[in-house]
Amino acid sequence: MSGSFLTAYLTGTGALDNPVATGALAPAAALSRPIAAISATIGGVSAKLLFAGLTPGLTGVAQASVQIPNLAPGDHALIVRVAGALSRTGLRHFRSNRCT
């Protein structure tokens, strides 16, 4: 579990470093990342972001690939912050070796 990655999907990340036309698919060749700062916590613990940006091949959907910090087994809130705005809480259940 600790050190593994999970992917959260979100919308509303704001301006991008590689803008995509409204309604267009996000390209895979040139990734589009938000200009605003993005961070994540799981269970109140800072989590490392491997990638945050538009999901290639989808329209208007972003993803945050988050490394799971060392946590005790149980329910933990996943929160993504974009430019200071908090996401809704996503509750994940973590077992000794996996997330459900």
C-alpha positions as CSV (number, residue, x, y, z in Angstrom):
1,M,0.0,0.0,0.0
2,S,2.5,2.6,1.1
3,G,4.4,3.8,-2.0
4,S,1.8,2.5,-4.4
5,F,-0.1,5.0,-6.6
6,L,-3.8,5.7,-7.1
7,T,-5.4,7.9,-9.7
8,A,-8.1,10.4,-8.9
9,Y,-10.1,12.0,-11.7
10,L,-11.3,15.6,-11.4
11,T,-12.6,18.6,-13.3
12,G,-12.1,22.3,-12.9
13,T,-8.3,22.6,-12.8
14,G,-8.3,26.0,-14.5
15,A,-5.8,27.4,-17.0
16,L,-3.3,24.9,-18.6
17,D,0.3,25.2,-19.7
18,N,-0.7,23.5,-23.0
19,P,-4.3,24.8,-23.7
20,V,-6.8,22.5,-25.4
21,A,-9.7,23.7,-27.4
22,T,-13.1,23.4,-25.7
23,G,-14.6,20.0,-26.5
24,A,-11.3,18.6,-27.9
25,L,-9.7,15.5,-26.6
26,A,-6.6,16.0,-24.4
27,P,-3.5,15.0,-26.4
28,A,-1.1,12.3,-25.4
29,A,1.8,13.7,-27.3
30,A,1.9,17.0,-25.4
31,L,0.5,16.7,-21.9
32,S,-1.6,19.6,-20.5
33,R,-0.9,20.5,-16.9
34,P,-2.6,23.1,-14.8
35,I,-0.8,26.3,-14.2
36,A,-2.2,26.6,-10.7
37,A,-0.5,24.7,-7.8
38,I,-1.9,21.2,-7.1
39,S,-1.4,19.2,-4.0
40,A,-3.0,16.1,-2.4
41,T,-3.4,14.6,1.1
42,I,-4.6,11.2,2.2
43,G,-5.7,10.9,5.8
44,G,-4.3,14.4,6.4
45,V,-0.8,13.3,5.3
46,S,0.8,15.0,2.3
47,A,0.9,12.7,-0.7
48,K,3.4,13.0,-3.6
49,L,1.9,13.8,-7.0
50,L,3.5,11.8,-9.9
51,F,1.3,13.7,-12.5
52,A,-1.5,16.2,-12.4
53,G,-3.1,17.3,-15.7
54,L,-5.7,16.5,-18.4
55,T,-6.3,12.8,-19.0
56,P,-5.1,12.0,-22.6
57,G,-7.9,10.9,-24.9
58,L,-10.7,12.4,-22.7
59,T,-12.5,15.7,-22.9
60,G,-12.3,18.1,-19.9
61,V,-11.2,15.4,-17.4
62,A,-8.0,15.8,-15.4
63,Q,-6.2,13.2,-13.3
64,A,-4.0,13.3,-10.3
65,S,-1.7,10.3,-9.8
66,V,-1.0,10.3,-6.1
67,Q,1.6,8.2,-4.2
68,I,0.1,6.6,-1.1
69,P,1.9,7.7,2.1
70,N,2.5,5.4,5.0
71,L,-0.9,5.0,6.6
72,A,-2.5,2.7,9.2
73,P,-5.2,0.4,7.7
74,G,-8.6,1.9,7.7
75,D,-10.7,4.7,6.0
76,H,-8.8,7.8,4.9
77,A,-9.9,10.9,3.1
78,L,-8.3,11.8,-0.2
79,I,-8.4,15.5,-0.8
80,V,-6.9,17.3,-3.9
81,R,-6.2,21.0,-3.7
82,V,-6.1,23.1,-6.8
83,A,-5.1,26.8,-6.4
84,G,-6.2,26.6,-2.8
85,A,-9.6,25.2,-3.6
86,L,-10.4,21.8,-1.9
87,S,-12.0,18.9,-3.7
88,R,-14.8,17.0,-2.2
89,T,-13.5,14.4,0.1
90,G,-13.1,11.0,-1.5
91,L,-13.0,8.3,1.2
92,R,-10.8,5.3,0.5
93,H,-10.4,2.1,2.6
94,F,-6.8,1.0,2.9
95,R,-5.9,-2.5,4.0
96,S,-2.5,-3.7,4.9
97,N,-1.4,-4.2,1.2
98,R,-4.1,-2.6,-0.9
99,C,-6.7,0.1,-1.4
100,T,-10.3,-0.6,-2.0
